[in-house]
Amino acid sequence: MRTRTKSKRRRTAAVVITVLVLAAATGASLWCWHVYQQIETYANRDQAAPADAIGVFGAAEYDGRPSPVFRARLDHAVDLYRRGIAPLIITLGGAGGDEYSEGSVGREYLMSQGVPEQAIIAETVSRNTEESARRIAVIARTNGLKRLVIVSDGTHMFRIHAICAADGLDVLTSPRPKPAVDDKELELDRIGHEILSYTLWRIGLH
């Protein structure tokens, strides 16, 4: 009798564990799908409208020159500036392992494109997206900036918007144009990275 009871308990426990595992897997899948949908929405939506400043999130620089990705972001910011979207551009990003910072490299590049030095603020200490968002929030409050247009890659936009909004910033997103020939495998890697990074940020682990 006791053997049957123990066997029944084991079967019940196995069923309960299986149900919990399936529920957790289903919940995780639904969460990833939700975040993916948000990433895609922001990646394909340009909200650029008159604002107080344009914030350009940094990317790699090579010996004082912006990488192709960073240059594309900066070029988009220049286009917005010339269209009169905002009178100020904020470049973001700290040192990338050499003597230069992404923020300062961005400033020099913007000046080479005809943007006046007084129309640029270079933030040069942040090391990741979360730090850049916090730093731009400080810059905005210090300079009385009410609304910002944020420039980065399309897949990056949802997470940036969420973090900036959590810091109380009024931000619009304007993704840099996609290249004519895009690497689909790289795009999937970026999306996976964004889903993971956003999830870790939401639960306070990033």
ZIRATA-V107267 format. One line per field, one symbol per residue. phi: phi as a letter, one per 20 degrees, with the letter a starting at -180 (. if undefined). A space follows every 50 residues. Layout:
BEGIN
phi: ???
END
This chain:
BEGIN
phi: .ffffffffffffffffffffffffffffffffffgffgffffdcdegbg bebdddffbgcclndffgfffffffffffffffnfbeccdecpefdocfd dfffffffffffenefgfecddeccfdbgfffffffffffffdmeeccdd dafgfefffggfffffeneecddbffgffgddefffffffffffffffff ffemdc
END
